[in-house]
């Protein structure tokens, strides 16, 4: 699948057709609560509340050979306003670690591996549509296992 790195204020974008990994965008992988508060009730019950949550998205592009793309990725990380587009969803993101970013050198200075950890810029209060599952997770006696052709095979539990 194609992932786009977008700077909307310029406007400018770069697409990568085969990232090694995109984690947390279209599945429940990692998220963090925004302003969580723990309270203890009079009877000792622990009550947790928060204003929302943020998805933590990890994108591993592998080695990026093109210098223009490498410069754009650095510009994208430095931009105040940045977006990712993946699986027909465009998302405003912010770096998870705002202190900096470094690419990993593999074998040579020309082989730089790029891995980004970003999160939703605005806290979410509802489950994203990409996380919704419309099929049955399981019935009383069986568990669906999906093969490469997308057809479920039911295994007895």
KAQUI-V965616 format. One record per residue. N is the residue number from 1. RES is the residue in one letter. PSI is psi in degrees with one decimal (999 if undefined). OMEGA is omega in whole degrees, -180 to 180 (999 if undefined). D_FIRST is the distance of its C-alpha to the first C-alpha in whole Angstrom. Layout:
n=N res=RES psi=PSI omega=OMEGA d_first=D_FIRST
n=N res=RES psi=PSI omega=OMEGA d_first=D_FIRST
This chain:
n=1 res=X psi=152.0 omega=-178 d_first=0
n=2 res=X psi=136.5 omega=173 d_first=4
n=3 res=X psi=134.5 omega=-180 d_first=7
n=4 res=X psi=135.7 omega=172 d_first=10
n=5 res=X psi=121.2 omega=-171 d_first=13
n=6 res=X psi=135.2 omega=169 d_first=16
n=7 res=X psi=98.8 omega=-173 d_first=20
n=8 res=X psi=-25.8 omega=-178 d_first=21
n=9 res=X psi=-18.8 omega=-175 d_first=25
n=10 res=X psi=-44.8 omega=-25 d_first=25
n=11 res=X psi=143.0 omega=-178 d_first=22
n=12 res=X psi=149.2 omega=180 d_first=20
n=13 res=X psi=156.4 omega=174 d_first=16
n=14 res=X psi=135.6 omega=180 d_first=14
n=15 res=X psi=144.3 omega=174 d_first=10
n=16 res=X psi=123.8 omega=-172 d_first=8
n=17 res=X psi=-23.1 omega=-178 d_first=6
n=18 res=X psi=71.2 omega=176 d_first=6
n=19 res=X psi=150.4 omega=178 d_first=8
n=20 res=X psi=-36.6 omega=-177 d_first=10
n=21 res=X psi=138.5 omega=167 d_first=10
n=22 res=X psi=112.2 omega=-173 d_first=9
n=23 res=X psi=131.8 omega=174 d_first=12
n=24 res=X psi=-6.5 omega=-179 d_first=14
n=25 res=X psi=-52.5 omega=-174 d_first=12
n=26 res=X psi=16.2 omega=177 d_first=12
n=27 res=X psi=159.9 omega=-180 d_first=15
n=28 res=X psi=97.1 omega=179 d_first=18
n=29 res=X psi=-67.7 omega=-180 d_first=18
n=30 res=X psi=141.3 omega=172 d_first=20
n=31 res=X psi=162.5 omega=176 d_first=22
n=32 res=X psi=146.3 omega=179 d_first=26
n=33 res=X psi=147.4 omega=180 d_first=28
n=34 res=X psi=122.1 omega=-179 d_first=30
n=35 res=X psi=56.4 omega=178 d_first=34
n=36 res=X psi=142.0 omega=179 d_first=34
n=37 res=X psi=126.5 omega=174 d_first=38
n=38 res=X psi=131.7 omega=177 d_first=40
n=39 res=X psi=146.5 omega=177 d_first=43
n=40 res=X psi=122.3 omega=179 d_first=46
n=41 res=X psi=170.2 omega=-179 d_first=48
n=42 res=X psi=-32.0 omega=-180 d_first=52
n=43 res=X psi=4.9 omega=177 d_first=51
n=44 res=X psi=0.7 omega=180 d_first=49
n=45 res=X psi=134.4 omega=178 d_first=46
n=46 res=X psi=124.5 omega=-179 d_first=43
n=47 res=X psi=126.6 omega=178 d_first=41
n=48 res=X psi=137.0 omega=176 d_first=37
n=49 res=X psi=156.6 omega=178 d_first=36
n=50 res=X psi=166.0 omega=-180 d_first=33
n=51 res=X psi=-12.2 omega=180 d_first=32
n=52 res=X psi=-161.5 omega=179 d_first=29
n=53 res=X psi=162.9 omega=177 d_first=26
n=54 res=X psi=134.2 omega=172 d_first=23
n=55 res=X psi=141.0 omega=172 d_first=19
n=56 res=X psi=117.7 omega=-174 d_first=19
n=57 res=X psi=128.0 omega=178 d_first=15
n=58 res=X psi=126.3 omega=178 d_first=15
n=59 res=X psi=121.4 omega=177 d_first=12
n=60 res=X psi=110.1 omega=-178 d_first=13
n=61 res=X psi=-10.1 omega=-174 d_first=12
n=62 res=X psi=-154.0 omega=180 d_first=14
n=63 res=X psi=127.6 omega=178 d_first=17
n=64 res=X psi=110.0 omega=-175 d_first=17
n=65 res=X psi=-35.3 omega=-174 d_first=19
n=66 res=X psi=121.4 omega=-178 d_first=19
n=67 res=X psi=-36.0 omega=178 d_first=22
n=68 res=X psi=-41.7 omega=178 d_first=21
n=69 res=X psi=-38.9 omega=179 d_first=18
n=70 res=X psi=-41.8 omega=178 d_first=20
n=71 res=X psi=-40.3 omega=179 d_first=22
n=72 res=X psi=-42.3 omega=-180 d_first=20
n=73 res=X psi=-37.8 omega=176 d_first=18
n=74 res=X psi=-43.4 omega=177 d_first=22
n=75 res=X psi=-40.8 omega=179 d_first=23
n=76 res=X psi=-43.3 omega=179 d_first=20
n=77 res=X psi=-31.5 omega=-179 d_first=22
n=78 res=X psi=-18.3 omega=-177 d_first=25
n=79 res=X psi=146.7 omega=178 d_first=24
n=80 res=X psi=-28.1 omega=-177 d_first=26
n=81 res=X psi=114.4 omega=-178 d_first=23
n=82 res=X psi=151.5 omega=-179 d_first=20
n=83 res=X psi=156.6 omega=171 d_first=17
n=84 res=X psi=140.6 omega=174 d_first=13
n=85 res=X psi=125.2 omega=-178 d_first=11
n=86 res=X psi=136.3 omega=178 d_first=8
n=87 res=X psi=47.2 omega=177 d_first=7
n=88 res=X psi=24.0 omega=174 d_first=10
n=89 res=X psi=129.4 omega=176 d_first=12
n=90 res=X psi=131.6 omega=-172 d_first=14
n=91 res=X psi=128.6 omega=173 d_first=16
n=92 res=X psi=126.9 omega=-175 d_first=19
n=93 res=X psi=164.5 omega=175 d_first=19
n=94 res=X psi=149.4 omega=-180 d_first=22
n=95 res=X psi=142.5 omega=177 d_first=22
n=96 res=X psi=-37.9 omega=176 d_first=23
n=97 res=X psi=101.6 omega=-175 d_first=26
n=98 res=X psi=-3.3 omega=-175 d_first=27
n=99 res=X psi=-16.3 omega=179 d_first=29
n=100 res=X psi=-179.9 omega=-178 d_first=27
n=101 res=X psi=143.5 omega=174 d_first=24
n=102 res=X psi=141.4 omega=175 d_first=25
n=103 res=X psi=154.5 omega=-178 d_first=22
n=104 res=X psi=127.8 omega=180 d_first=23
n=105 res=X psi=127.8 omega=178 d_first=25
n=106 res=X psi=110.6 omega=173 d_first=24
n=107 res=X psi=-34.5 omega=-175 d_first=27
n=108 res=X psi=161.1 omega=179 d_first=28
n=109 res=X psi=-15.0 omega=180 d_first=27
n=110 res=X psi=-10.3 omega=-180 d_first=25
n=111 res=X psi=86.7 omega=-178 d_first=22
n=112 res=X psi=126.1 omega=179 d_first=21
n=113 res=X psi=132.0 omega=-178 d_first=19
n=114 res=X psi=122.1 omega=177 d_first=17
n=115 res=X psi=125.4 omega=-177 d_first=17
n=116 res=X psi=141.6 omega=170 d_first=17
n=117 res=X psi=113.7 omega=-178 d_first=18
n=118 res=X psi=170.2 omega=176 d_first=19
n=119 res=X psi=165.3 omega=179 d_first=20
n=120 res=X psi=136.0 omega=178 d_first=20
n=121 res=X psi=-38.9 omega=-179 d_first=23
n=122 res=X psi=131.5 omega=179 d_first=25
n=123 res=X psi=141.8 omega=177 d_first=26
n=124 res=X psi=146.9 omega=176 d_first=24
n=125 res=X psi=-9.8 omega=177 d_first=27
n=126 res=X psi=159.8 omega=180 d_first=25
n=127 res=X psi=130.9 omega=178 d_first=22
n=128 res=X psi=149.4 omega=-179 d_first=19
n=129 res=X psi=-32.4 omega=-180 d_first=18
n=130 res=X psi=-20.5 omega=179 d_first=15
n=131 res=X psi=-14.9 omega=-177 d_first=17
n=132 res=X psi=140.6 omega=176 d_first=19
n=133 res=X psi=122.4 omega=-174 d_first=20
n=134 res=X psi=-13.8 omega=179 d_first=22
n=135 res=X psi=178.4 omega=179 d_first=23
n=136 res=X psi=129.9 omega=176 d_first=25
n=137 res=X psi=-44.6 omega=178 d_first=25
n=138 res=X psi=159.2 omega=169 d_first=28
n=139 res=X psi=-171.8 omega=-171 d_first=31
n=140 res=X psi=-35.9 omega=-173 d_first=35
n=141 res=X psi=-8.1 omega=-173 d_first=35
n=142 res=X psi=159.1 omega=-178 d_first=31
n=143 res=X psi=122.2 omega=180 d_first=28
n=144 res=X psi=135.0 omega=175 d_first=25
n=145 res=X psi=124.0 omega=-175 d_first=23
n=146 res=X psi=128.5 omega=178 d_first=19
n=147 res=X psi=-172.0 omega=-177 d_first=19
n=148 res=X psi=-24.5 omega=180 d_first=16
n=149 res=X psi=-0.4 omega=177 d_first=17
n=150 res=X psi=3.2 omega=180 d_first=17
n=151 res=X psi=127.8 omega=-178 d_first=21
n=152 res=X psi=141.6 omega=173 d_first=23
n=153 res=X psi=123.4 omega=-176 d_first=25
n=154 res=X psi=126.9 omega=180 d_first=28
n=155 res=X psi=131.0 omega=179 d_first=30
n=156 res=X psi=135.2 omega=179 d_first=33
n=157 res=X psi=999 omega=999 d_first=34
